[in-house]
Amino acid sequence: MEHKDIFEHALPAIESKRNEFRLYGYETVKDEEIWTYCVRKRWRKKNVESMGIHEVVNDILKLTPAEFMTFTQIEEQRDSNWFSDLNSDELQLLLAPKTREN
C-alpha cells in the first residue's frame, strides 16, 4: 500500500486522536500534523508501506499529547531562523567578538 492509501485507511484513527487532543485543549491540531508526526518520528526507521494497518492504527492511538507537542516544538525550533529580522550589519555586530576597553 502507498502512503496516501495508508493515510486514507488510518484516517478514522487520526480523526479520533485529533478529537482526543481537542478534549485536552489542543484545538489547532490537524489530521495531517498527526500523520506527519508518525511518519517523521514514530516510523522514521520503518517502511510504512510494509506495515500492517493494525500497526499503523495502534501507533496513532498510542500517541500522547505530550509526545506530539514535544515533537512539534522541536520541529518549530529546528525550522525557525531566529535572526531572520536582522540585516547583515546587525548580525555582524551581534556576532562580533567583544573587545576590551582600557
Backbone as CSV, one residue per row, in Angstrom:
resi,resn,N_x,N_y,N_z,CA_x,CA_y,CA_z,C_x,C_y,C_z
1,MET,0.833,-1.184,0.000,0.000,0.000,0.000,0.880,1.251,0.000
2,GLU,0.460,2.285,-0.679,1.196,3.548,-0.717,0.810,4.423,0.479
3,HIS,1.654,5.422,0.744,1.407,6.334,1.877,-0.003,6.916,1.823
4,LYS,-0.423,7.380,0.663,-1.741,8.006,0.527,-2.846,7.024,0.907
5,ASP,-2.713,5.778,0.461,-3.719,4.764,0.778,-3.716,4.431,2.266
6,ILE,-2.534,4.339,2.838,-2.419,4.045,4.270,-3.047,5.174,5.080
7,PHE,-2.758,6.415,4.665,-3.352,7.571,5.340,-4.877,7.483,5.298
8,GLU,-5.428,7.168,4.133,-6.883,7.082,3.992,-7.469,5.987,4.888
9,HIS,-6.799,4.840,4.970,-7.275,3.749,5.824,-7.167,4.110,7.308
10,ALA,-6.154,4.876,7.649,-5.916,5.243,9.052,-6.660,6.507,9.467
11,LEU,-7.312,7.169,8.542,-7.956,8.454,8.829,-8.943,8.404,9.995
12,PRO,-9.778,7.373,10.139,-10.662,7.352,11.320,-9.888,7.376,12.645
13,ALA,-8.772,6.674,12.710,-7.953,6.686,13.932,-7.322,8.059,14.135
14,ILE,-6.864,8.671,13.048,-6.264,10.006,13.130,-7.293,11.020,13.607
15,GLU,-8.506,10.951,13.051,-9.578,11.874,13.462,-9.941,11.662,14.928
16,SER,-9.951,10.410,15.360,-10.226,10.110,16.759,-9.155,10.717,17.662
17,LYS,-7.904,10.588,17.261,-6.800,11.154,18.040,-6.884,12.675,18.059
18,ARG,-7.216,13.290,16.919,-7.371,14.744,16.866,-8.471,15.191,17.827
19,ASN,-9.592,14.471,17.849,-10.687,14.814,18.765,-10.275,14.644,20.225
20,GLU,-9.481,13.631,20.501,-8.960,13.440,21.860,-8.075,14.621,22.265
21,PHE,-7.212,15.061,21.351,-6.353,16.215,21.629,-7.206,17.448,21.921
22,ARG,-8.292,17.605,21.211,-9.169,18.765,21.442,-9.780,18.719,22.833
23,LEU,-10.071,17.523,23.316,-10.586,17.393,24.690,-9.567,17.883,25.709
24,TYR,-8.286,17.747,25.385,-7.205,18.206,26.266,-6.841,19.672,26.029
25,GLY,-7.555,20.340,25.127,-7.325,21.762,24.902,-6.440,22.097,23.717
26,TYR,-6.021,21.104,22.950,-5.193,21.349,21.765,-6.111,21.479,20.555
27,GLU,-6.684,22.670,20.407,-7.725,22.915,19.412,-7.223,22.984,17.974
28,THR,-5.965,23.309,17.780,-5.487,23.602,16.419,-4.798,22.429,15.723
29,VAL,-4.722,21.280,16.365,-4.045,20.128,15.768,-4.840,19.636,14.561
30,LYS,-4.117,19.410,13.474,-4.744,18.947,12.228,-4.384,17.483,11.980
31,ASP,-5.236,16.813,11.195,-5.003,15.404,10.858,-3.631,15.205,10.223
32,GLU,-3.285,16.097,9.307,-2.010,15.980,8.592,-0.821,16.109,9.535
33,GLU,-0.966,16.905,10.596,0.127,17.065,11.562,0.337,15.777,12.364
34,ILE,-0.735,15.109,12.699,-0.617,13.835,13.401,0.057,12.812,12.490
35,TRP,-0.349,12.786,11.229,0.260,11.872,10.260,1.747,12.182,10.089
36,THR,2.080,13.460,9.972,3.476,13.872,9.815,4.302,13.446,11.020
37,TYR,3.751,13.612,12.229,4.453,13.158,13.425,4.786,11.673,13.306
38,CYS,3.802,10.881,12.962,4.013,9.432,12.887,5.066,9.078,11.843
39,VAL,4.985,9.706,10.678,5.932,9.393,9.604,7.343,9.823,9.985
40,ARG,7.498,11.039,10.511,8.832,11.575,10.799,9.443,11.068,12.097
41,LYS,8.613,10.807,13.079,9.134,10.436,14.397,8.939,8.951,14.699
42,ARG,7.707,8.528,14.745,7.410,7.167,15.181,7.877,6.113,14.173
43,TRP,7.750,6.419,12.880,8.083,5.438,11.847,9.321,5.820,11.050
44,ARG,10.163,6.682,11.563,11.297,7.176,10.785,12.261,6.073,10.362
45,LYS,12.310,4.996,11.113,13.217,3.895,10.769,12.462,2.688,10.213
46,LYS,11.194,2.889,9.891,10.374,1.801,9.373,9.932,2.121,7.949
47,ASN,9.602,1.085,7.226,8.991,1.245,5.917,7.479,1.180,6.131
48,VAL,6.849,2.332,6.133,5.421,2.426,6.436,4.604,1.581,5.469
49,GLU,5.036,1.522,4.232,4.280,0.793,3.212,4.266,-0.709,3.469
50,SER,5.185,-1.200,4.283,5.198,-2.630,4.589,4.540,-2.945,5.937
51,MET,4.111,-1.916,6.652,3.454,-2.123,7.941,2.007,-2.550,7.729
52,GLY,1.494,-3.329,8.649,0.077,-3.676,8.621,-0.749,-2.500,9.106
53,ILE,-1.967,-2.412,8.616,-2.822,-1.287,9.016,-3.083,-1.324,10.521
54,HIS,-3.090,-2.512,11.127,-3.292,-2.604,12.572,-2.130,-1.973,13.333
55,GLU,-0.893,-2.080,12.799,0.263,-1.453,13.439,0.168,0.070,13.335
56,VAL,-0.240,0.534,12.159,-0.376,1.973,11.930,-1.410,2.560,12.887
57,VAL,-2.574,1.945,12.939,-3.650,2.431,13.804,-3.233,2.365,15.266
58,ASN,-2.587,1.291,15.675,-2.131,1.156,17.057,-1.163,2.276,17.433
59,ASP,-0.210,2.572,16.547,0.755,3.640,16.825,0.065,5.002,16.925
60,ILE,-0.914,5.231,16.086,-1.644,6.501,16.135,-2.413,6.615,17.446
61,LEU,-3.083,5.553,17.830,-3.899,5.595,19.048,-3.059,5.657,20.318
62,LYS,-1.809,5.191,20.279,-0.907,5.259,21.445,-0.306,6.646,21.634
63,LEU,-0.382,7.490,20.629,0.235,8.813,20.675,-0.349,9.647,21.814
64,THR,0.537,10.247,22.609,0.083,11.114,23.707,0.253,12.579,23.307
65,PRO,-0.553,13.449,23.885,-0.384,14.875,23.603,1.032,15.373,23.920
66,ALA,1.638,14.869,24.991,2.989,15.311,25.369,4.001,14.945,24.291
67,GLU,3.932,13.723,23.760,4.844,13.310,22.689,4.677,14.205,21.465
68,PHE,3.429,14.420,21.103,3.145,15.212,19.913,3.608,16.651,20.069
69,MET,3.320,17.260,21.203,3.684,18.660,21.413,5.194,18.831,21.516
70,THR,5.882,17.902,22.121,7.345,17.970,22.193,7.929,17.935,20.787
71,PHE,7.460,17.005,19.976,7.920,16.906,18.592,7.639,18.209,17.834
72,THR,6.437,18.730,17.976,6.045,19.956,17.279,6.941,21.122,17.674
73,GLN,7.214,21.273,18.963,8.060,22.365,19.432,9.489,22.225,18.920
74,ILE,10.020,21.016,18.921,11.380,20.791,18.413,11.452,21.095,16.925
75,GLU,10.445,20.677,16.173,10.418,20.948,14.733,10.344,22.450,14.456
76,GLU,9.560,23.174,15.234,9.458,24.629,15.060,10.799,25.296,15.332
77,GLN,11.482,24.875,16.384,12.784,25.458,16.698,13.806,25.112,15.624
78,ARG,13.750,23.896,15.121,14.686,23.458,14.092,14.465,24.220,12.785
79,ASP,13.208,24.502,12.464,12.877,25.153,11.202,12.956,26.674,11.251
80,SER,12.939,27.239,12.450,12.904,28.696,12.542,14.299,29.293,12.392
81,ASN,14.324,30.487,11.854,15.557,31.257,11.737,15.425,32.425,12.706
82,TRP,16.053,32.307,13.839,15.900,33.296,14.893,16.423,34.669,14.506
83,PHE,17.314,34.740,13.528,17.939,36.006,13.164,17.409,36.550,11.843
84,SER,16.268,36.083,11.387,15.755,36.487,10.085,15.395,37.971,10.022
85,ASP,15.102,38.595,11.152,14.734,40.011,11.160,15.948,40.936,11.150
86,LEU,17.145,40.390,11.302,18.352,41.214,11.339,18.944,41.353,9.938
87,ASN,19.454,42.555,9.655,20.194,42.700,8.405,21.639,42.258,8.654
88,SER,22.455,42.216,7.626,23.804,41.671,7.764,24.667,42.500,8.716
89,ASP,24.510,43.841,8.738,25.296,44.678,9.656,24.931,44.380,11.114
90,GLU,23.637,44.247,11.387,23.199,43.942,12.742,23.678,42.558,13.174
91,LEU,23.649,41.616,12.261,24.112,40.266,12.562,25.613,40.256,12.849
92,GLN,26.400,41.005,12.073,27.840,41.106,12.302,28.126,41.731,13.664
93,LEU,27.396,42.775,13.999,27.565,43.437,15.287,27.244,42.473,16.434
94,LEU,26.187,41.710,16.272,25.781,40.756,17.297,26.816,39.648,17.482
95,LEU,27.403,39.201,16.389,28.329,38.073,16.442,29.801,38.471,16.558
96,ALA,30.084,39.743,16.526,31.475,40.213,16.617,32.023,39.933,18.012
97,PRO,33.312,39.591,18.069,33.921,39.352,19.396,33.945,40.642,20.205
98,LYS,33.757,40.477,21.482,33.747,41.629,22.371,35.168,42.104,22.588
99,THR,35.371,43.390,22.473,36.709,43.956,22.704,36.740,44.603,24.069
100,ARG,37.928,44.580,24.675,38.096,45.184,25.996,38.468,46.656,25.843
101,GLU,37.830,47.460,26.656,38.184,48.877,26.691,39.058,49.107,27.909
102,ASN,40.179,49.825,27.709,41.085,50.087,28.844,40.824,51.423,29.439
